[in-house]
Every structure is written in C-alpha cells, then in structure tokens.
C-alpha cells in the first residue's frame, strides 16, 4: 500500500510537470512504469522461487506436490488477473 501510494504521488507530480515540461514528463512516466515493472518482476520471481523450493526436494510427498500445484494455480491466476 505504501509503495502504491508513493507511485501514485510520483504519477501526480509527473502530470503536473507536463504543462511546463511535456517531454520530461513523458520520459519520467516511462521511467516510472519501467521501475514498477522491474519491481513486479522481481517480486513475482521471488514468489516463484519460493514455490519451486517447496516441491523440488527429493523427499517431497504427493501431498507436498499437490499443495505446490495448488499454490501454482493461485499464482497463475494472479498473474493472469493483472
């Protein structure tokens, strides 16, 4: 929530800058969107790595694997809902 609010504040600043410096505002918007995408990619990769660690053990039971698949389905649904 805090990061989203920070991004919203930065977006509002960019919109205000457009009147005086439209090119700079558009470059700033591009950088902001890129930053958000990078952060989201990092977050989703960490979550995927956590899921992988749960099932990649050689001693993972069928129940462990069932739970991993359930978590993957939830993760998959979240990705597609963006």
C-alpha positions as CSV (number, residue, x, y, z in Angstrom):
1,X,0.0,0.0,0.0
2,X,2.8,2.4,0.8
3,X,4.6,1.7,-2.4
4,X,1.4,2.1,-4.4
5,X,0.8,5.5,-2.7
6,X,4.4,6.5,-3.5
7,X,3.9,5.6,-7.1
8,X,0.6,7.5,-7.2
9,X,2.3,10.6,-5.8
10,X,5.1,10.4,-8.3
11,X,2.5,10.0,-11.1
12,X,0.6,13.1,-9.9
13,X,3.9,15.0,-9.9
14,X,4.6,13.9,-13.5
15,X,1.1,15.0,-14.6
16,X,1.7,18.4,-13.1
17,X,5.1,18.7,-14.8
18,X,3.5,18.1,-18.2
19,X,2.3,21.6,-18.6
20,X,5.8,23.2,-18.4
21,X,7.9,20.2,-19.5
22,X,5.9,17.7,-21.5
23,X,8.9,15.8,-22.9
24,X,10.4,15.5,-19.4
25,X,7.1,14.4,-18.0
26,X,6.8,11.7,-20.7
27,X,10.3,10.5,-20.1
28,X,9.6,10.4,-16.3
29,X,6.4,8.4,-16.9
30,X,8.4,5.9,-19.0
31,X,10.9,5.6,-16.2
32,X,8.3,5.2,-13.5
33,X,6.4,2.5,-15.4
34,X,9.7,0.7,-16.0
35,X,10.5,0.9,-12.3
36,X,7.1,-0.6,-11.4
37,X,7.5,-3.4,-14.0
38,X,11.0,-4.2,-12.7
39,X,9.7,-4.3,-9.1
40,X,6.8,-6.5,-10.1
41,X,9.1,-8.9,-12.0
42,X,11.4,-9.2,-9.0
43,X,8.5,-9.8,-6.7
44,X,6.9,-12.5,-8.9
45,X,10.3,-14.2,-9.5
46,X,10.9,-14.4,-5.7
47,X,7.5,-15.9,-5.2
48,X,8.1,-18.4,-8.0
49,X,11.5,-19.3,-6.5
50,X,9.8,-19.9,-3.1
51,X,7.2,-22.2,-4.8
52,X,10.0,-24.1,-6.6
53,X,11.9,-24.6,-3.3
54,X,8.8,-26.2,-1.8
55,X,8.5,-29.0,-4.4
56,X,12.0,-29.5,-5.6
57,X,13.1,-31.5,-2.6
58,X,13.7,-35.2,-3.4
59,X,11.6,-36.2,-0.4
60,X,8.5,-34.2,-1.4
61,X,5.4,-36.3,-0.8
62,X,2.5,-36.5,-3.2
63,X,0.6,-34.2,-0.7
64,X,3.5,-31.7,-0.8
65,X,3.3,-31.7,-4.6
66,X,-0.5,-31.4,-4.5
67,X,-0.1,-28.3,-2.3
68,X,2.6,-26.9,-4.6
69,X,0.4,-27.3,-7.6
70,X,-2.5,-25.6,-5.8
71,X,-0.2,-22.7,-4.9
72,X,1.0,-22.5,-8.6
73,X,-2.6,-22.4,-9.7
74,X,-3.3,-19.4,-7.3
75,X,-0.1,-17.7,-8.6
76,X,-1.0,-18.4,-12.2
77,X,-4.5,-16.9,-11.6
78,X,-2.9,-13.8,-10.0
79,X,-0.6,-13.3,-13.0
80,X,-3.4,-13.5,-15.5
81,X,-5.6,-11.1,-13.5
82,X,-3.2,-8.2,-13.9
